[in-house]
């Protein structure tokens, strides 16, 4: 089932929500390649510090996804999204101050980290709130499609935002680039006015966040391992190109994002139609191949092709595994569960930067992408083990199960 019918009011609402996310998330996409280039180049700090600067926003989300999910469940997703967009703007403004003449590279870096942490808290609230909002508007039977649309908006913004951010950094510096980023979520706040909210769930006893995570941690481990490949491209693809004196250094995220969005648009229905685990297994194999291609590339064209292939592979893993999570968790805990599930991806995004920076210092930038290939292969093994367990229970890949998954709950 798709959201193509003009009689389906969810279609227009989801389109509007997707547009809001795209516009607002441009501030994240613009900053992601800018931060490591600024830290390593203009501040003169090492690769590990550059990776930490890029990954700090994602580190912040690790510890705040549970709060974001609980807020969306208790107060409704609109409240979470509004707070998230406000923090996007605040984080960009704080990061802007790092480009002012502060007189010391360490102080500028500390200010930049503070802005990245605020941006990360905003990411927790905006993304989890948007997922809960979309599923509430479209129904859990189309959760895979909703997750695909939300991700297409966010990664599409990464694809567009990367070259824009680097161009602004070159022309008007960090301060100008971050100021431009701060204006975008303010437009998003205006655009969500009038979009109908989803009623919060009734109060009462709730299981702990960690007990919910305990039910979905293996699904989370898959997206954690998948996220290493994207984090490697986001933090080190540009530096990899610059170290080899290759042209088009800013196009790595664009190539990745193009592949990512292409699959989400054309095949976003697949998890709901054939099941999430089958989609995840194939996608992880493609991601591993893309990372291996970047690792072994002898020319910029091959490296960009590897980034594009990585985007193709990464595209459907989060919605595929997220669909499985949604159908394992009762409605009143779905935002909380998605918050915990998303945190596993944040772990990859947050830790890959500094750890891969240390690896790059010792073995070169190419080694970072070899790590990404190995991680995707490990994720494929876990997804296969989940599929084997489901087959033993007679619950995987059967047409009856797919039909039940698409039926309203």
C-alpha positions in Angstrom: 0.0 0.0 0.0 1.3 3.5 -0.8 0.3 7.0 0.1 -0.7 7.9 -3.4 -4.5 8.2 -3.1 -5.9 11.6 -3.1 -8.5 10.3 -0.6 -5.9 9.5 1.9 -5.4 12.6 4.1 -2.2 11.2 5.6 -0.5 11.7 2.2 -0.5 15.5 2.4 0.3 15.6 6.0 3.3 13.3 5.6 4.5 15.3 2.7 4.4 18.4 4.8 6.1 16.8 7.7 8.8 15.4 5.3 9.3 18.9 3.8 9.7 20.4 7.3 12.3 17.8 8.2 14.2 18.4 5.0 14.4 22.2 5.4 15.3 22.0 9.1 17.8 19.2 8.8 19.8 21.2 6.2 21.4 22.9 9.2 22.8 19.5 10.2 23.8 18.5 6.7 25.6 21.8 6.2 27.6 21.5 9.4 28.7 17.8 9.1 31.5 18.2 6.6 32.3 21.7 7.7 33.2 20.9 11.3 36.0 18.4 10.7 37.5 20.6 7.9 37.4 23.6 10.2 38.8 21.8 13.2 41.6 20.0 11.3 42.4 22.9 9.0 41.7 26.3 10.6 42.1 25.3 14.2 45.0 23.1 13.5 43.8 20.2 15.7 44.3 16.5 14.9 42.0 14.0 13.2 40.7 12.6 16.4 39.6 16.0 17.5 38.0 16.6 14.1 36.2 13.4 14.3 34.9 14.2 17.8 33.7 17.5 16.6 31.7 15.9 13.9 30.4 13.1 16.2 29.6 15.1 19.3 26.1 15.8 18.1 25.5 12.1 17.7 27.0 11.4 21.1 24.5 13.8 22.7 21.6 11.9 21.1 22.7 8.6 22.6 21.8 9.9 26.1 18.7 11.8 25.1 16.7 9.4 22.9 14.9 7.9 25.8 13.9 11.3 27.1 12.7 12.3 23.5 10.7 9.1 23.1 9.0 9.5 26.5 8.2 13.1 25.8 6.6 12.2 22.5 4.6 9.4 24.1 3.4 11.5 27.1 2.9 14.9 25.5 2.5 14.1 21.9 5.0 14.3 19.0 4.4 17.9 18.2 5.9 19.0 21.5 9.0 16.9 20.8 9.4 18.3 17.2 9.0 21.9 18.3 11.6 21.6 21.0 13.9 19.8 18.6 13.7 22.5 15.9 14.3 25.2 18.5 17.5 23.4 19.7 18.6 23.0 16.0 18.6 26.8 15.8 20.3 27.3 19.2 23.0 24.8 18.4 23.8 26.5 15.1 24.0 29.9 16.8 26.4 28.6 19.5 28.5 26.9 16.8 28.5 30.2 15.0 30.3 31.8 17.9 33.2 29.4 17.4 34.1 31.3 14.3 34.5 34.6 16.1 38.0 35.8 17.0 38.2 34.1 20.4 42.0 34.2 20.6 42.6 30.5 21.4 41.9 27.4 19.4 41.0 25.4 22.5 38.3 27.9 23.4 36.9 28.0 19.9 36.8 24.2 19.9 35.0 24.1 23.3 32.3 26.5 22.0 31.9 24.4 18.9 31.4 21.3 20.9 28.8 23.0 23.0 26.9 23.9 19.9 27.2 20.4 18.5 25.8 18.9 21.8 22.8 21.3 21.6 22.3 20.2 18.0 22.4 16.6 19.1 19.7 17.1 21.7 17.6 18.8 19.0 18.2 15.8 16.8 16.8 13.4 19.4 13.6 15.4 19.9 13.0 16.3 16.2 13.7 12.8 14.7 11.9 10.7 17.3 9.0 13.2 17.4 8.7 13.1 13.6 8.7 9.3 13.5 6.0 9.1 16.1 4.0 11.9 14.4 4.2 10.2 11.0 3.2 6.7 12.3 0.4 8.3 14.2 -0.8 10.0 11.0 -0.4 7.0 8.7 -1.0 4.1 11.0 1.5 1.4 12.2 0.7 -0.8 9.1 2.7 1.7 7.1 5.5 2.3 9.6 8.2 1.1 7.2 7.0 3.7 4.6 6.9 6.5 7.2 10.4 5.6 8.4 11.6 5.6 4.8 10.1 9.1 4.2 11.5 10.6 7.4 15.0 9.2 6.5 14.7 10.4 2.9 14.1 13.9 4.2 17.0 13.8 6.6 19.6 12.2 4.3 18.4 14.2 1.4 19.3 17.3 3.5 22.7 15.8 4.1 23.3 15.3 0.4 22.3 18.9 -0.4 23.7 20.5 2.7 27.2 19.1 2.5 28.4 21.0 -0.6 26.5 24.1 0.5 28.1 24.1 3.9 31.6 23.8 2.4 31.0 26.5 -0.1 29.8 28.8 2.6 32.8 28.0 4.8 35.1 28.9 2.0 33.3 32.2 1.2 32.0 33.5 4.5 33.7 31.4 7.1 32.3 29.3 9.9 30.3 32.1 11.4 28.4 32.8 8.2 27.8 29.1 7.5 26.4 28.5 10.9 24.2 31.6 10.8 22.7 30.4 7.6 22.0 27.0 9.2 20.3 28.6 12.2 17.6 30.2 10.0 16.4 27.0 8.5 14.8 25.3 11.5 13.0 28.6 12.2 11.3 28.1 8.9 10.4 24.6 10.0 8.8 25.9 13.1 6.6 28.1 11.0 5.7 25.3 8.6 4.4 22.8 11.3 1.7 25.3 12.4 -1.6 23.8 11.6 -0.4 20.3 11.1 -2.7 18.1 13.2 -1.0 16.6 16.3 -1.3 12.9 17.4 -3.0 12.5 20.8 -0.5 11.5 23.6 -1.0 8.1 25.2 -2.8 7.9 28.6 -0.7 7.9 31.7 -0.3 5.0 34.1 2.5 2.6 35.0 5.2 2.4 32.3 8.1 0.0 32.0 11.5 1.4 32.3 13.3 2.6 29.2 16.0 -0.1 29.6 13.4 -2.8 29.8 12.0 -1.6 26.4 15.5 -1.5 25.0 16.1 -5.1 26.2 13.4 -6.2 23.8 14.9 -4.7 20.7 18.6 -4.5 21.3 19.6 -6.9 18.5 17.7 -4.9 16.0 19.5 -1.9 17.3 22.9 -3.6 17.0 22.2 -4.0 13.2 21.6 -0.3 12.7 24.6 0.5 14.9 26.9 -1.5 12.7 25.3 -0.1 9.6 25.9 3.5 10.8 29.6 3.1 10.9 29.8 3.3 7.1 27.8 6.6 7.0 29.8 8.1 9.8 33.0 7.3 8.1 31.9 9.1 4.9 30.4 12.0 6.9 33.6 12.7 8.9 36.5 11.5 6.7 35.5 11.3 3.1 36.4 15.0 2.5 39.7 14.7 4.4 40.4 11.5 2.4 40.0 13.3 -0.9 42.1 16.3 0.3 44.9 14.1 1.5 45.1 12.6 -2.0 44.7 16.0 -3.7 41.6 14.8 -5.5 39.0 17.2 -6.8 35.3 17.3 -5.7 36.1 16.6 -2.1 32.7 18.0 -1.0 30.7 15.6 -3.2 31.0 12.5 -1.0 27.9 13.2 1.1 26.1 14.2 -2.1 26.9 10.8 -3.8 25.9 9.0 -0.6 22.7 11.0 -0.2 21.7 10.5 -3.9 21.9 6.7 -3.5 20.2 6.9 -0.2 17.2 9.0 -1.3 16.9 7.1 -4.6 16.3 3.8 -2.8 14.0 5.4 -0.2 11.8 6.9 -2.9 11.7 3.9 -5.2 11.7 1.1 -2.7 10.4 2.6 0.5 7.5 0.2 0.5 9.6 -3.0 0.6 9.9 -3.5 4.4 6.1 -3.4 4.7 5.6 -5.7 1.7 8.3 -8.4 2.2 9.4 -7.9 5.8 12.2 -5.9 7.3 14.8 -8.6 7.9 15.0 -9.7 4.3 15.5 -6.1 3.2 18.2 -5.5 5.9 20.3 -8.5 4.9 20.5 -7.4 1.2 21.1 -3.8 2.1 24.0 -4.6 4.4 25.7 -6.6 1.7 25.5 -3.6 -0.6 26.8 -1.3 2.0 29.8 -3.5 2.7 30.6 -3.6 -1.0 30.4 0.2 -1.2 32.7 0.8 1.7 35.2 -1.7 0.3 35.1 0.2 -3.0 35.9 3.5 -1.2 38.7 1.8 0.7 40.4 0.4 -2.5 39.6 3.3 -4.8 42.4 4.4 -7.0 40.6 7.5 -8.4 38.0 10.0 -7.2 35.4 8.6 -9.5 35.7 5.1 -8.0 35.6 6.6 -4.5 32.4 8.6 -5.3 30.9 5.4 -6.8 31.6 3.7 -3.5 29.9 6.5 -1.6 26.9 6.2 -3.8 26.8 2.4 -3.4 27.1 2.9 0.4 24.1 5.2 0.2 22.1 2.6 -1.7 22.9 0.0 1.0 22.4 2.1 4.0 19.1 3.5 2.8 16.6 0.9 3.9 18.3 -0.7 7.0 16.9 1.7 9.5 13.3 1.6 8.3 13.5 -2.2 7.7 14.7 -2.9 11.3 12.5 -0.1 12.7 9.4 -1.7 11.1 10.3 -4.9 13.0 10.6 -2.9 16.2 7.2 -1.1 15.7 5.5 -4.5 15.4 7.1 -5.9 18.5 6.0 -3.0 20.8 2.6 -1.9 22.0 1.3 1.5 20.8 1.8 3.4 24.1 5.6 2.6 24.1 6.4 3.0 20.4 8.0 6.4 20.6 10.1 5.2 23.6 11.1 2.1 21.7 12.0 4.1 18.6 14.1 6.4 20.8 16.0 3.5 22.2 16.3 1.9 18.7 17.6 5.2 17.3 20.2 5.5 20.0 22.0 2.5 18.7 22.6 4.3 15.4 23.7 7.3 17.4 26.3 5.2 19.1 27.8 4.5 15.7 27.6 8.1 14.6 29.1 9.4 17.8 31.9 7.0 18.4 33.0 6.4 14.8 34.4 9.9 14.4 37.0 10.0 17.2 37.8 6.3 17.1 38.2 6.3 13.3 40.3 9.4 13.6 42.8 7.6 15.8 42.8 4.8 13.2 43.3 7.3 10.4 46.3 8.8 12.2 47.9 5.4 12.3 46.8 3.6 9.1 45.6 6.4 6.8 42.1 7.5 5.8 41.4 4.4 3.7 41.5 2.2 6.8 38.4 4.0 8.1 36.3 2.6 5.2 37.8 -0.9 5.6 36.3 -0.7 9.1 33.0 0.3 7.7 33.0 -2.6 5.3 33.7 -5.0 8.2 31.0 -3.5 10.4 28.4 -3.9 7.7 29.3 -7.5 7.2 28.9 -8.1 10.9 25.5 -6.5 10.9 24.5 -8.8 8.0 25.4 -11.8 10.2 23.2 -10.5 13.1 20.3 -9.9 10.7 20.6 -13.4 9.4 20.6 -14.8 12.9 17.4 -12.8 13.7 15.9 -14.2 10.5 16.9 -17.8 11.5 15.3 -17.4 14.9 12.1 -16.1 13.3 12.0 -19.0 10.8 12.3 -21.4 13.7 9.2 -19.8 15.1 7.4 -19.8 11.7 7.2 -16.1 11.7 9.5 -14.9 8.9 8.9 -14.4 5.2 5.5 -16.0 5.1 2.8 -14.1 3.0 0.4 -14.4 5.9 2.8 -12.6 8.2 3.3 -9.8 5.6 -0.4 -9.3 5.3 -0.9 -9.2 9.1 1.9 -6.6 9.3 0.1 -4.4 6.8 -3.2 -4.6 8.5 -4.2 -1.8 10.9 -3.5 -2.3 14.6 
